[in-house]
Amino acid sequence: MKKIVCLFVLVCLLSCNNYIDKPKNLLSEDKMAEILADLAVNDQATFMYQNTNLEAGTRYVLQAHQVKPDDFVESFRYYTVKQKINGIAEDAQKILLEKDPGADKYVKDKLKQNGNVPAFAR
């Protein structure tokens, strides 16, 4: 009897692979990559110009893509739990490199100098 109960519990645990429900306004992976690329540019702009407001820039990026902040946060959380965010970040990096071809040379030079770089930055 104990073996049957243990087997039933094990089957129940293995069948529960959805830890998070799909948001009803889920952004597509391509749209998320575009937004993350623009947020990276915004982040660098606030780093270069210390007197700028990161929050205002973030709001501008979301408005430019016609996305509500709650939808972005829920989509980000969903893709993180589903372990798809690394692929989306790599797509965002490709978008950034397409926008600025000079950045590709800079990244490759940095990789030559320091081979100890995380996979998403390669």
Rosetta blueprint (number, residue, H / E / L):
1 M L
2 K H
3 K H
4 I H
5 V H
6 C H
7 L H
8 F H
9 V H
10 L H
11 V H
12 C H
13 L H
14 L H
15 S H
16 C L
17 N L
18 N L
19 Y L
20 I L
21 D L
22 K L
23 P L
24 K L
25 N L
26 L L
27 L L
28 S L
29 E H
30 D H
31 K H
32 M H
33 A H
34 E H
35 I H
36 L H
37 A H
38 D H
39 L H
40 A H
41 V H
42 N H
43 D H
44 Q H
45 A H
46 T H
47 F H
48 M H
49 Y L
50 Q L
51 N L
52 T L
53 N L
54 L H
55 E H
56 A H
57 G H
58 T H
59 R H
60 Y H
61 V H
62 L H
63 Q H
64 A H
65 H L
66 Q L
67 V L
68 K L
69 P H
70 D H
71 D H
72 F H
73 V H
74 E H
75 S H
76 F H
77 R H
78 Y H
79 Y H
80 T H
81 V H
82 K L
83 Q L
84 K L
85 I H
86 N H
87 G H
88 I H
89 A H
90 E H
91 D H
92 A H
93 Q H
94 K H
95 I H
96 L H
97 L H
98 E H
99 K H
100 D L
101 P H
102 G H
103 A H
104 D H
105 K H
106 Y H
107 V H
108 K H
109 D H
110 K H
111 L H
112 K H
113 Q H
114 N L
115 G L
116 N L
117 V L
118 P L
119 A H
120 F H
121 A H
122 R L
